[in-house]
Amino acid sequence: VQTDKLIFAPQTLYSKLEPPAGIFYFSLAIFIMSFLSLACDSPSYETQLNQAKKYRTQGHLQEAEQLLTEIIRTNKNYTKAFLLRGQIRESNSEFEKAISDYSAIIDQDSRMTQAWSLRGSCYYRIGAFRNAIQDFSKAIELEPDNADLYLYLGNSYGE
């Protein structure tokens, strides 16, 4: 019996439409190698931060500050780098620069008590007592059980 109907058999098309498996696996291997080389060639922010902490501990403050500045240049949202750089600048009596770093943290995370307190301390040290009072008051609002903050606030009022 002969039929004039055409039979549709899509399974015969699959081998023509699918790319060879070798190309897929080759592309996947290139992607993975590229990802791994990027991950290994550029240290993570945490690794760089730990290196900056190590420099600071060893007394290499300039190297630590330079590394932190590099981190901040590539990731302006990395508050840990701003915090450490601010502390280094504060220890070098660069209070205005430290205030700038602490302000950057506050702009990103206004609930970080430490940034308010440290910035208040810098304001206190440059004689900007009104600003110090405001920052210590905000820190107390965020962390009312911290007795040290009340002492700092009281000292600011005493000036």
SEMARVO-704895 format. One record per atom (N, C-alpha, C): residue number from 1; x, z negated, y negated; atom name. Coordinates in steps of 0.05 Angstrom, whole numbers, plus 5000, padded with zeros to 4 digits. Layout:
residues N
(NUM,(X,Z,Y),"CA");
...
***
This chain:
residues 159
(1,(5017,5000,5023),"N");
(1,(5000,5000,5000),"CA");
(1,(5018,5000,4976),"C");
(2,(5013,5018,4959),"N");
(2,(5029,5021,4935),"CA");
(2,(5013,5011,4911),"C");
(3,(5025,4996,4893),"N");
(3,(5011,4985,4870),"CA");
(3,(5024,4996,4845),"C");
(4,(5007,5001,4825),"N");
(4,(5017,5010,4799),"CA");
(4,(5022,4987,4779),"C");
(5,(5018,4963,4788),"N");
(5,(5021,4940,4770),"CA");
(5,(5051,4933,4768),"C");
(6,(5059,4925,4744),"N");
(6,(5086,4915,4740),"CA");
(6,(5086,4885,4745),"C");
(7,(5106,4876,4758),"N");
(7,(5108,4847,4764),"CA");
(7,(5129,4836,4745),"C");
(8,(5120,4815,4730),"N");
(8,(5137,4802,4711),"CA");
(8,(5153,4780,4726),"C");
(9,(5179,4781,4726),"N");
(9,(5195,4762,4740),"CA");
(9,(5217,4751,4721),"C");
(10,(5210,4731,4705),"N");
(10,(5229,4721,4685),"CA");
(10,(5254,4709,4697),"C");
(11,(5254,4700,4721),"N");
(11,(5278,4689,4733),"CA");
(11,(5300,4709,4735),"C");
(12,(5294,4735,4735),"N");
(12,(5314,4755,4735),"CA");
(12,(5328,4758,4708),"C");
(13,(5315,4748,4687),"N");
(13,(5327,4750,4660),"CA");
(13,(5345,4726,4654),"C");
(14,(5342,4704,4667),"N");
(14,(5357,4680,4659),"CA");
(14,(5387,4684,4660),"C");
(15,(5396,4697,4680),"N");
(15,(5425,4700,4682),"CA");
(15,(5436,4717,4659),"C");
(16,(5419,4734,4648),"N");
(16,(5428,4751,4626),"CA");
(16,(5426,4737,4599),"C");
(17,(5408,4717,4597),"N");
(17,(5404,4703,4571),"CA");
(17,(5422,4679,4568),"C");
(18,(5429,4666,4589),"N");
(18,(5445,4641,4587),"CA");
(18,(5474,4648,4584),"C");
(19,(5488,4634,4565),"N");
(19,(5516,4639,4563),"CA");
(19,(5530,4627,4588),"C");
(20,(5553,4637,4594),"N");
(20,(5568,4626,4617),"CA");
(20,(5574,4597,4612),"C");
(21,(5572,4581,4633),"N");
(21,(5577,4552,4631),"CA");
(21,(5605,4546,4620),"C");
(22,(5624,4563,4626),"N");
(22,(5651,4558,4616),"CA");
(22,(5653,4557,4586),"C");
(23,(5638,4574,4572),"N");
(23,(5638,4573,4543),"CA");
(23,(5627,4547,4532),"C");
(24,(5606,4537,4544),"N");
(24,(5594,4512,4536),"CA");
(24,(5614,4489,4539),"C");
(25,(5626,4487,4563),"N");
(25,(5645,4465,4568),"CA");
(25,(5670,4468,4550),"C");
(26,(5678,4492,4545),"N");
(26,(5701,4496,4528),"CA");
(26,(5695,4487,4499),"C");
(27,(5671,4494,4489),"N");
(27,(5663,4485,4463),"CA");
(27,(5660,4455,4461),"C");
(28,(5649,4443,4482),"N");
(28,(5646,4414,4483),"CA");
(28,(5674,4401,4482),"C");
(29,(5692,4411,4497),"N");
(29,(5719,4400,4498),"CA");
(29,(5733,4402,4471),"C");
(30,(5729,4424,4457),"N");
(30,(5741,4427,4430),"CA");
(30,(5728,4407,4411),"C");
(31,(5702,4403,4412),"N");
(31,(5689,4383,4395),"CA");
(31,(5699,4355,4400),"C");
(32,(5701,4348,4425),"N");
(32,(5711,4321,4432),"CA");
(32,(5740,4317,4423),"C");
(33,(5757,4337,4427),"N");
(33,(5785,4334,4419),"CA");
(33,(5787,4332,4388),"C");
(34,(5771,4347,4374),"N");
(34,(5771,4346,4345),"CA");
(34,(5762,4318,4336),"C");
(35,(5741,4308,4348),"N");
(35,(5731,4281,4340),"CA");
(35,(5753,4260,4346),"C");
(36,(5765,4261,4369),"N");
(36,(5785,4241,4376),"CA");
(36,(5810,4243,4359),"C");
(37,(5818,4267,4351),"N");
(37,(5841,4269,4334),"CA");
(37,(5836,4258,4306),"C");
(38,(5811,4263,4296),"N");
(38,(5804,4251,4270),"CA");
(38,(5803,4221,4272),"C");
(39,(5792,4211,4293),"N");
(39,(5789,4182,4296),"CA");
(39,(5816,4168,4299),"C");
(40,(5835,4182,4312),"N");
(40,(5861,4170,4317),"CA");
(40,(5880,4174,4293),"C");
(41,(5877,4196,4279),"N");
(41,(5895,4202,4257),"CA");
(41,(5889,4186,4232),"C");
(42,(5864,4179,4227),"N");
(42,(5858,4164,4203),"CA");
(42,(5849,4136,4211),"C");
(43,(5864,4116,4204),"N");
(43,(5856,4089,4212),"CA");
(43,(5829,4081,4199),"C");
(44,(5815,4064,4213),"N");
(44,(5789,4056,4203),"CA");
(44,(5793,4038,4179),"C");
(45,(5771,4034,4164),"N");
(45,(5772,4017,4141),"CA");
(45,(5779,3989,4148),"C");
(46,(5769,3979,4171),"N");
(46,(5775,3952,4180),"CA");
(46,(5805,3949,4186),"C");
(47,(5817,3970,4199),"N");
(47,(5845,3969,4205),"CA");
(47,(5861,3969,4180),"C");
(48,(5854,3985,4161),"N");
(48,(5868,3985,4135),"CA");
(48,(5865,3959,4120),"C");
(49,(5841,3948,4121),"N");
(49,(5836,3922,4108),"CA");
(49,(5854,3900,4121),"C");
(50,(5855,3901,4148),"N");
(50,(5872,3881,4162),"CA");
(50,(5902,3885,4154),"C");
(51,(5910,3909,4150),"N");
(51,(5938,3914,4141),"CA");
(51,(5942,3903,4113),"C");
(52,(5923,3907,4096),"N");
(52,(5924,3896,4069),"CA");
(52,(5926,3866,4069),"C");
(53,(5910,3853,4087),"N");
(53,(5911,3824,4090),"CA");
(53,(5939,3815,4099),"C");
(54,(5950,3831,4117),"N");
(54,(5977,3824,4127),"CA");
(54,(5997,3826,4105),"C");
(55,(5995,3848,4089),"N");
(55,(6013,3850,4066),"CA");
(55,(6011,3826,4047),"C");
(56,(5986,3818,4042),"N");
(56,(5981,3795,4024),"CA");
(56,(5993,3770,4035),"C");
(57,(5989,3765,4061),"N");
(57,(6001,3741,4074),"CA");
(57,(6031,3741,4072),"C");
(58,(6043,3765,4074),"N");
(58,(6072,3767,4073),"CA");
(58,(6083,3767,4045),"C");
(59,(6065,3766,4025),"N");
(59,(6073,3765,3997),"CA");
(59,(6077,3792,3985),"C");
(60,(6070,3813,3999),"N");
(60,(6072,3841,3989),"CA");
(60,(6046,3848,3975),"C");
(61,(6042,3836,3952),"N");
(61,(6016,3839,3938),"CA");
(61,(6013,3867,3927),"C");
(62,(6034,3879,3917),"N");
(62,(6032,3906,3906),"CA");
(62,(6024,3926,3928),"C");
(63,(6036,3924,3951),"N");
(63,(6029,3942,3973),"CA");
(63,(6000,3937,3982),"C");
(64,(5992,3912,3983),"N");
(64,(5965,3906,3991),"CA");
(64,(5945,3918,3971),"C");
(65,(5951,3914,3945),"N");
(65,(5933,3925,3925),"CA");
(65,(5931,3955,3926),"C");
(66,(5954,3968,3930),"N");
(66,(5954,3998,3932),"CA");
(66,(5937,4007,3956),"C");
(67,(5940,3994,3978),"N");
(67,(5925,4002,4002),"CA");
(67,(5895,3998,3997),"C");
(68,(5888,3976,3985),"N");
(68,(5860,3970,3979),"CA");
(68,(5849,3990,3959),"C");
(69,(5865,3998,3940),"N");
(69,(5856,4019,3921),"CA");
(69,(5851,4045,3935),"C");
(70,(5868,4052,3954),"N");
(70,(5863,4076,3970),"CA");
(70,(5837,4074,3986),"C");
(71,(5832,4052,3998),"N");
(71,(5807,4048,4013),"CA");
(71,(5783,4051,3995),"C");
(72,(5784,4038,3971),"N");
(72,(5762,4039,3952),"CA");
(72,(5758,4068,3942),"C");
(73,(5780,4082,3938),"N");
(73,(5777,4110,3929),"CA");
(73,(5762,4127,3948),"C");
(74,(5765,4122,3974),"N");
(74,(5751,4138,3994),"CA");
(74,(5724,4126,4002),"C");
(75,(5720,4100,3997),"N");
(75,(5694,4087,4004),"CA");
(75,(5687,4066,3983),"C");
(76,(5673,4075,3962),"N");
(76,(5666,4058,3940),"CA");
(76,(5646,4036,3947),"C");
(77,(5635,4037,3971),"N");
(77,(5616,4017,3980),"CA");
(77,(5627,3996,3998),"C");
(78,(5653,3996,4001),"N");
(78,(5666,3977,4020),"CA");
(78,(5673,3951,4004),"C");
(79,(5654,3933,4004),"N");
(79,(5656,3909,3987),"CA");
(79,(5679,3890,3996),"C");
(80,(5686,3891,4022),"N");
(80,(5708,3874,4031),"CA");
(80,(5734,3882,4017),"C");
(81,(5738,3908,4012),"N");
(81,(5762,3917,3999),"CA");
(81,(5762,3908,3969),"C");
(82,(5739,3910,3956),"N");
(82,(5736,3901,3929),"CA");
(82,(5742,3871,3927),"C");
(83,(5732,3856,3947),"N");
(83,(5735,3827,3946),"CA");
(83,(5765,3819,3949),"C");
(84,(5779,3831,3968),"N");
(84,(5807,3824,3972),"CA");
(84,(5824,3833,3948),"C");
(85,(5818,3857,3938),"N");
(85,(5833,3867,3914),"CA");
(85,(5828,3849,3890),"C");
(86,(5803,3840,3887),"N");
(86,(5797,3822,3865),"CA");
(86,(5812,3795,3867),"C");
(87,(5814,3785,3892),"N");
(87,(5829,3760,3896),"CA");
(87,(5858,3764,3890),"C");
(88,(5869,3786,3898),"N");
(88,(5898,3792,3892),"CA");
(88,(5902,3794,3862),"C");
(89,(5884,3808,3849),"N");
(89,(5886,3811,3820),"CA");
(89,(5883,3784,3806),"C");
(90,(5865,3768,3815),"N");
(90,(5861,3742,3804),"CA");
(90,(5886,3725,3807),"C");
(91,(5898,3726,3831),"N");
(91,(5923,3711,3835),"CA");
(91,(5946,3720,3818),"C");
(92,(5945,3745,3809),"N");
(92,(5965,3757,3791),"CA");
(92,(5958,3753,3762),"C");
(93,(5937,3737,3757),"N");
(93,(5927,3732,3729),"CA");
(93,(5917,3757,3716),"C");
(94,(5908,3777,3731),"N");
(94,(5896,3801,3720),"CA");
(94,(5865,3797,3722),"C");
(95,(5856,3779,3705),"N");
(95,(5828,3770,3707),"CA");
(95,(5808,3792,3700),"C");
(96,(5813,3808,3680),"N");
(96,(5794,3829,3673),"CA");
(96,(5791,3849,3697),"C");
(97,(5813,3856,3710),"N");
(97,(5812,3874,3733),"CA");
(97,(5797,3861,3756),"C");
(98,(5802,3835,3760),"N");
(98,(5788,3820,3781),"CA");
(98,(5758,3819,3775),"C");
(99,(5751,3815,3750),"N");
(99,(5723,3814,3742),"CA");
(99,(5710,3841,3748),"C");
(100,(5724,3862,3744),"N");
(100,(5714,3889,3750),"CA");
(100,(5709,3893,3780),"C");
(101,(5727,3883,3796),"N");
(101,(5723,3885,3825),"CA");
(101,(5699,3868,3834),"C");
(102,(5698,3843,3824),"N");
(102,(5675,3826,3832),"CA");
(102,(5649,3837,3822),"C");
(103,(5649,3850,3799),"N");
(103,(5625,3862,3788),"CA");
(103,(5616,3885,3806),"C");
(104,(5635,3901,3816),"N");
(104,(5628,3923,3834),"CA");
(104,(5614,3912,3859),"C");
(105,(5623,3889,3869),"N");
(105,(5610,3877,3892),"CA");
(105,(5582,3869,3885),"C");
(106,(5579,3855,3863),"N");
(106,(5552,3846,3854),"CA");
(106,(5533,3869,3850),"C");
(107,(5543,3891,3839),"N");
(107,(5526,3915,3836),"CA");
(107,(5516,3925,3863),"C");
(108,(5532,3922,3884),"N");
(108,(5524,3932,3910),"CA");
(108,(5508,3911,3926),"C");
(109,(5515,3886,3922),"N");
(109,(5502,3864,3938),"CA");
(109,(5500,3839,3921),"C");
(110,(5478,3838,3906),"N");
(110,(5474,3816,3887),"CA");
(110,(5469,3789,3900),"C");
(111,(5468,3788,3927),"N");
(111,(5464,3763,3941),"CA");
(111,(5490,3751,3952),"C");
(112,(5513,3763,3944),"N");
(112,(5538,3753,3954),"CA");
(112,(5549,3730,3936),"C");
(113,(5544,3706,3944),"N");
(113,(5551,3682,3929),"CA");
(113,(5581,3682,3921),"C");
(114,(5598,3690,3939),"N");
(114,(5627,3689,3934),"CA");
(114,(5635,3706,3910),"C");
(115,(5622,3729,3907),"N");
(115,(5629,3747,3885),"CA");
(115,(5621,3734,3859),"C");
(116,(5597,3722,3858),"N");
(116,(5588,3708,3833),"CA");
(116,(5607,3686,3826),"C");
(117,(5614,3670,3846),"N");
(117,(5632,3647,3842),"CA");
(117,(5659,3655,3832),"C");
(118,(5671,3675,3845),"N");
(118,(5698,3684,3838),"CA");
(118,(5698,3697,3810),"C");
(119,(5677,3713,3805),"N");
(119,(5676,3725,3778),"CA");
(119,(5672,3703,3757),"C");
(120,(5656,3682,3763),"N");
(120,(5653,3660,3745),"CA");
(120,(5679,3646,3740),"C");
(121,(5695,3643,3761),"N");
(121,(5722,3631,3758),"CA");
(121,(5740,3647,3740),"C");
(122,(5739,3673,3742),"N");
(122,(5755,3690,3724),"CA");
(122,(5745,3688,3695),"C");
(123,(5719,3688,3692),"N");
(123,(5709,3684,3664),"CA");
(123,(5718,3657,3653),"C");
(124,(5717,3637,3669),"N");
(124,(5726,3611,3661),"CA");
(124,(5755,3612,3652),"C");
(125,(5772,3625,3667),"N");
(125,(5801,3625,3662),"CA");
(125,(5808,3642,3637),"C");
(126,(5790,3660,3629),"N");
(126,(5796,3675,3604),"CA");
(126,(5781,3663,3580),"C");
(127,(5767,3641,3585),"N");
(127,(5753,3627,3563),"CA");
(127,(5725,3638,3557),"C");
(128,(5714,3655,3574),"N");
(128,(5687,3665,3571),"CA");
(128,(5668,3646,3585),"C");
(129,(5664,3623,3573),"N");
(129,(5650,3601,3587),"CA");
(129,(5620,3607,3590),"C");
(130,(5608,3621,3571),"N");
(130,(5580,3628,3574),"CA");
(130,(5575,3646,3599),"C");
(131,(5593,3666,3602),"N");
(131,(5591,3683,3626),"CA");
(131,(5597,3667,3652),"C");
(132,(5616,3649,3650),"N");
(132,(5622,3632,3674),"CA");
(132,(5598,3616,3681),"C");
(133,(5584,3604,3661),"N");
(133,(5560,3588,3666),"CA");
(133,(5539,3605,3680),"C");
(134,(5535,3629,3670),"N");
(134,(5515,3647,3682),"CA");
(134,(5521,3653,3711),"C");
(135,(5547,3659,3716),"N");
(135,(5554,3666,3744),"CA");
(135,(5553,3643,3763),"C");
(136,(5562,3619,3754),"N");
(136,(5561,3596,3771),"CA");
(136,(5531,3588,3776),"C");
(137,(5515,3591,3756),"N");
(137,(5486,3585,3759),"CA");
(137,(5473,3604,3779),"C");
(138,(5481,3629,3779),"N");
(138,(5470,3648,3798),"CA");
(138,(5480,3641,3826),"C");
(139,(5506,3634,3828),"N");
(139,(5517,3626,3854),"CA");
(139,(5502,3602,3866),"C");
(140,(5496,3583,3848),"N");
(140,(5481,3559,3857),"CA");
(140,(5453,3566,3866),"C");
(141,(5441,3585,3852),"N");
(141,(5414,3595,3859),"CA");
(141,(5414,3606,3888),"C");
(142,(5436,3620,3894),"N");
(142,(5439,3633,3921),"CA");
(142,(5447,3613,3942),"C");
(143,(5463,3593,3934),"N");
(143,(5474,3574,3954),"CA");
(143,(5472,3545,3942),"C");
(144,(5448,3534,3941),"N");
(144,(5444,3508,3927),"CA");
(144,(5457,3484,3941),"C");
(145,(5465,3487,3965),"N");
(145,(5478,3464,3979),"CA");
(145,(5509,3463,3976),"C");
(146,(5520,3482,3960),"N");
(146,(5549,3483,3956),"CA");
(146,(5556,3466,3933),"C");
(147,(5567,3442,3938),"N");
(147,(5573,3422,3918),"CA");
(147,(5595,3432,3899),"C");
(148,(5614,3448,3909),"N");
(148,(5635,3458,3892),"CA");
(148,(5625,3474,3868),"C");
(149,(5604,3489,3873),"N");
(149,(5592,3506,3852),"CA");
(149,(5582,3489,3829),"C");
(150,(5570,3466,3835),"N");
(150,(5561,3448,3814),"CA");
(150,(5584,3437,3798),"C");
(151,(5606,3431,3811),"N");
(151,(5630,3422,3797),"CA");
(151,(5641,3444,3778),"C");
(152,(5642,3469,3788),"N");
(152,(5651,3491,3771),"CA");
(152,(5633,3495,3747),"C");
(153,(5607,3493,3752),"N");
(153,(5588,3496,3731),"CA");
(153,(5591,3474,3710),"C");
(154,(5594,3449,3719),"N");
(154,(5598,3426,3701),"CA");
(154,(5623,3429,3685),"C");
(155,(5645,3439,3697),"N");
(155,(5670,3443,3682),"CA");
(155,(5666,3464,3661),"C");
(156,(5650,3485,3667),"N");
(156,(5645,3506,3647),"CA");
(156,(5629,3495,3623),"C");
(157,(5610,3478,3628),"N");
(157,(5595,3466,3606),"CA");
(157,(5613,3447,3589),"C");
(158,(5633,3435,3603),"N");
(158,(5651,3417,3588),"CA");
(158,(5670,3430,3569),"C");
(159,(5673,3455,3571),"N");
(159,(5692,3470,3554),"CA");
(159,(5679,3478,3528),"C");
***
